[in-house]
Amino acid sequence: MSEQENLILSVVVPLHNEADGLLAFNTSLETAAKTAAENYEIIYCDDGSTDDTAGLVKKLRSDNPRIKLIKLSRHFGKESALSAGIAEANGQAILTIDGDGQHPVELIPDFVKKWQGGAQVVVGISTNRKSESTVKRLGSRLFYKTFNLLTGQKLISGMTDYRLIDRAVQKEFVKLSEVDRVTRGLIDWLGFKREYIEYTEKLRTTGTPGYSFSSLVKLATNSFVSLSPTPLYLFGYLGVFITISSFILGVAVFIEQLLLSDPWNWNFTGTAMLGILVLFLVGIVLMSQGILSLYISRIHSQSKQRPLYVIDRSGSLGIKD
């Protein structure tokens, strides 16, 4: 049996301008990986960094051939980098972890033990996101509650990309062709037997968060649009409700104003009623068009059939041809 077939654990780490803290992070990651599995590999996915991230990974590989580098041809985004790493992983179990030091690497053996116990997906749950503002934390809670309501899935607040998947899950994951993707959402959609590990998130030692507030909003939007058609139906139902309500209101005003000569002193003029009704319905139409535009834009992106990412093979090391 070859070394690749004996490989137990693949650790996938997306990187974007993480050169300042990479050496310290790698030292702790190697220690945790060795503890978790004798046969392991570490796959760093350089997502178009403008600093010396790729150069440092190459130096690390010269000391440890278990370290591999996937260098993307440009900055495609974290979700694409994660997908590239998962696709290139050779281990029986694949663990994804951020390279900024916020995910506690010392828990990696616990993830592996859960997997060895029969779990096919092991998800890290952050119970205390120290680096996030109050607005982001509240927004995260609102997102999970709304997402669960609209999609019927049961996502737990605090779920992160710090997770382990079995090779069987990997094989199904790489078949998914979504362009605007959310990795954790797609893995959850796949199902499989899962376990959870709670942890306290650490503070970043260097650099700034890779996700800005606008990026998080885009990620949430992609989650709703790519994983559920419910918003389309929601506005359809809203249109029916508005139509029925407008009809009832129109009949009530007609009877009260014209037939009964305004006994309740509503004092509605025909122009005022018409203006309010038109403005309200125009607002609903515009919102509905906005939702439709989101789905049409996803169809447009998907129809191009462009690859999710492009690997710079000449700048990568240790990966499959």
C-alpha positions in Angstrom: 0.0 0.0 0.0 1.4 3.4 -1.0 2.1 6.3 1.4 -0.8 8.2 -0.1 -3.2 5.3 0.6 -1.9 5.2 4.2 -2.5 9.0 4.6 -4.8 9.5 7.5 -5.2 13.3 7.9 -5.2 16.2 5.4 -5.2 19.7 7.0 -6.4 22.4 4.5 -5.5 26.0 5.4 -6.6 28.9 3.2 -4.2 31.8 3.3 -4.4 35.4 2.2 -1.6 37.7 3.3 -0.8 35.7 6.5 3.0 35.9 6.2 3.5 37.7 9.6 2.0 35.0 11.7 2.5 32.0 9.5 5.7 30.6 11.1 4.3 30.5 14.6 1.0 29.1 13.3 2.7 26.3 11.4 4.8 25.3 14.4 1.7 24.8 16.5 -0.2 23.2 13.6 2.6 20.6 12.9 2.6 19.6 16.6 -1.1 19.1 16.7 -1.2 17.2 13.4 1.6 14.8 14.6 -0.4 14.2 17.8 -3.6 13.5 15.9 -2.2 11.2 13.2 1.2 9.8 12.4 0.5 10.0 8.6 -0.7 13.5 7.7 -0.3 16.3 5.2 -0.7 20.1 5.5 -2.1 21.8 2.4 -1.7 25.6 2.4 -3.9 27.3 -0.2 -2.4 30.7 -1.1 -5.3 32.8 -2.3 -3.5 35.4 -4.3 -1.5 36.9 -1.4 0.5 40.0 -2.1 3.0 39.4 0.6 5.5 36.6 1.0 3.0 34.0 2.1 3.8 31.6 -0.7 7.6 32.0 -0.2 7.3 31.2 3.5 5.3 28.0 2.7 8.0 26.9 0.3 10.6 27.3 3.0 8.5 25.4 5.4 8.2 22.5 2.9 12.0 22.3 2.6 12.0 21.4 6.3 8.9 19.2 6.2 7.9 17.5 2.9 4.4 16.8 4.3 3.7 20.5 3.7 2.2 21.3 0.3 1.4 24.5 -1.5 -1.5 25.3 -3.7 -1.0 28.7 -5.3 -4.0 30.2 -7.0 -3.4 32.4 -10.0 -5.1 35.3 -8.3 -7.3 36.2 -5.4 -10.5 34.1 -5.8 -11.8 34.3 -2.3 -11.7 32.0 0.8 -14.5 29.8 -0.4 -12.6 29.0 -3.6 -9.4 28.4 -1.7 -11.1 26.0 0.6 -12.6 24.1 -2.3 -9.2 23.9 -4.0 -7.6 22.4 -0.9 -10.4 19.9 -0.3 -10.2 18.8 -3.9 -6.5 18.2 -3.7 -6.5 16.5 -0.3 -5.5 12.8 -0.2 -6.2 11.9 3.4 -9.0 9.7 4.7 -10.1 12.6 6.8 -9.8 16.3 5.7 -9.8 19.1 8.2 -10.2 22.7 7.3 -8.8 25.5 9.5 -8.2 29.2 9.2 -4.5 30.3 9.1 -4.9 33.3 11.3 -4.5 31.5 14.6 -8.1 32.0 15.9 -9.1 28.3 15.6 -7.4 26.4 18.4 -5.1 23.8 16.7 -4.7 21.8 19.9 -8.3 20.5 19.3 -7.3 18.8 16.1 -6.8 15.4 17.9 -10.3 15.7 19.3 -11.7 16.2 15.8 -9.8 13.1 14.6 -11.1 11.0 17.6 -14.7 12.0 16.8 -14.1 10.9 13.2 -12.5 7.6 14.3 -15.6 7.1 16.5 -17.8 7.1 13.4 -18.6 10.7 12.7 -18.3 11.6 9.0 -18.5 15.4 9.6 -17.1 17.0 12.7 -18.1 20.7 13.1 -16.4 23.3 15.3 -18.8 25.6 17.2 -17.4 28.9 18.3 -18.9 29.8 21.7 -17.1 33.1 22.1 -16.0 35.1 19.1 -13.7 37.6 20.8 -12.7 39.4 17.6 -16.2 40.2 16.4 -18.1 43.3 17.1 -21.5 43.3 18.8 -23.1 44.1 15.4 -21.5 41.1 13.7 -22.5 38.8 16.6 -26.1 40.0 16.5 -26.1 39.8 12.7 -24.7 36.2 12.9 -27.5 35.1 15.2 -30.1 36.8 13.0 -28.7 35.0 9.9 -28.8 31.6 11.4 -32.4 32.0 12.7 -33.6 33.4 9.3 -31.7 30.8 7.4 -33.1 27.9 9.3 -36.6 29.3 8.9 -36.3 29.8 5.2 -34.4 26.7 4.2 -35.6 24.1 6.7 -32.0 23.2 7.5 -30.9 23.2 11.2 -27.7 25.2 11.3 -26.3 26.0 14.8 -25.2 29.5 15.6 -21.5 29.7 15.8 -20.8 27.0 13.2 -17.4 27.7 11.5 -15.2 26.5 8.7 -13.1 24.7 11.4 -14.4 21.2 10.6 -13.4 17.7 9.5 -15.0 15.7 6.8 -14.6 12.0 5.8 -13.3 11.0 2.4 -16.8 9.9 1.4 -18.0 13.4 2.1 -15.1 14.9 0.1 -16.0 12.8 -2.9 -19.6 14.1 -2.9 -18.4 17.7 -2.2 -16.2 17.9 -5.2 -19.2 17.0 -7.4 -21.0 20.2 -6.5 -20.7 22.9 -9.2 -22.0 26.1 -7.5 -19.9 29.1 -8.4 -21.2 31.5 -5.6 -20.7 29.0 -2.9 -20.6 28.8 0.9 -18.4 25.8 1.8 -19.9 25.1 5.3 -23.5 25.4 3.9 -22.7 22.9 1.1 -21.2 20.4 3.5 -24.2 20.7 5.8 -26.5 20.2 2.8 -24.7 17.0 2.0 -25.8 15.5 5.3 -23.9 12.5 6.7 -23.4 11.5 10.3 -22.0 14.5 12.3 -20.6 15.5 15.7 -19.8 18.8 17.2 -16.9 20.3 19.2 -17.3 23.6 21.0 -14.3 25.9 21.4 -13.4 29.4 22.5 -12.1 31.4 19.6 -8.7 33.1 20.1 -7.7 36.6 19.1 -5.7 37.2 16.0 -2.1 37.7 16.7 -1.3 39.6 13.5 -3.1 41.0 10.5 -6.7 41.9 10.0 -9.8 39.7 9.4 -10.2 38.5 5.9 -13.9 39.1 5.9 -15.1 42.7 6.0 -18.7 43.5 7.0 -19.6 43.8 3.3 -18.0 40.4 2.6 -20.1 38.8 5.4 -23.3 40.3 3.9 -22.3 38.9 0.5 -21.6 35.5 2.1 -25.0 35.5 3.9 -26.7 36.5 0.6 -25.0 33.7 -1.3 -26.1 31.3 1.4 -29.8 32.2 1.0 -29.7 32.3 -2.8 -27.6 29.2 -3.4 -29.3 26.9 -0.8 -32.9 27.9 -0.9 -35.5 29.2 -3.4 -37.7 30.3 -0.5 -37.2 34.1 -1.0 -38.8 33.7 -4.4 -41.9 32.0 -2.9 -42.0 34.4 0.0 -42.5 37.4 -2.3 -45.1 35.5 -4.3 -47.0 34.8 -1.1 -46.6 38.5 -0.1 -48.0 39.6 -3.5 -51.1 37.4 -2.9 -51.5 38.8 0.6 -51.2 42.4 -0.7 -53.6 41.8 -3.5 -56.2 40.3 -1.1 -55.6 43.0 1.5 -55.9 45.8 -1.1 -59.1 44.4 -2.4 -60.6 44.1 1.1 -59.5 47.7 1.9 -60.9 49.0 -1.3 -64.3 47.4 -0.7 -64.3 48.7 2.9 -63.4 52.3 1.9 -66.0 52.1 -1.0 -68.8 51.1 1.5 -67.7 53.5 4.2 -67.1 56.5 2.1 -69.6 56.2 -0.7 -72.5 54.0 0.5 -72.5 55.1 4.2 -71.3 58.7 3.7 -68.2 58.4 6.0 -69.9 57.6 9.4 -66.4 56.9 11.0 -64.9 60.1 9.7 -62.0 58.5 7.8 -61.9 61.4 5.4 -60.1 59.5 2.7 -59.9 61.2 -0.6 -59.7 59.2 -3.8 -56.4 60.7 -4.8 -54.8 60.0 -1.4 -56.0 56.4 -1.4 -54.7 55.9 -4.9 -51.4 57.5 -4.2 -50.7 55.4 -1.1 -51.8 52.2 -2.8 -49.6 52.9 -5.9 -46.5 53.7 -3.8 -47.0 50.6 -1.7 -47.4 48.3 -4.6 -44.5 49.9 -6.5 -42.2 49.3 -3.5 -43.3 45.6 -3.4 -42.7 45.3 -7.1 -39.2 46.8 -6.8 -38.3 44.5 -3.9 -39.5 41.5 -5.8 -37.5 42.5 -8.8 -34.4 42.8 -6.5 -34.9 39.2 -5.3 -35.4 38.0 -8.8 -32.2 39.8 -9.9 -30.2 37.9 -7.3 -31.3 34.6 -8.7 -30.9 35.7 -12.3 -27.3 36.9 -11.5 -26.5 33.4 -10.0 -28.0 31.8 -13.2 -25.8 34.1 -15.3 -22.7 33.2 -13.3 -23.4 29.5 -13.4 -24.2 29.5 -17.1 -20.7 30.8 -17.9 -19.3 27.5 -16.6 -16.0 29.1 -15.6 -13.8 27.1 -13.2 -14.2 28.0 -9.5 -10.5 28.7 -9.3 -7.3 28.5 -11.3 -4.2 26.9 -9.9 -0.8 28.3 -10.8 0.9 24.9 -11.1 4.4 26.4 -11.6 4.1 28.1 -8.3 2.6 25.1 -6.4 4.4 22.3 -4.7 3.5 18.7 -3.9 0.1 18.6 -5.4 -1.4 16.4 -8.1 -0.7 17.3 -11.8 
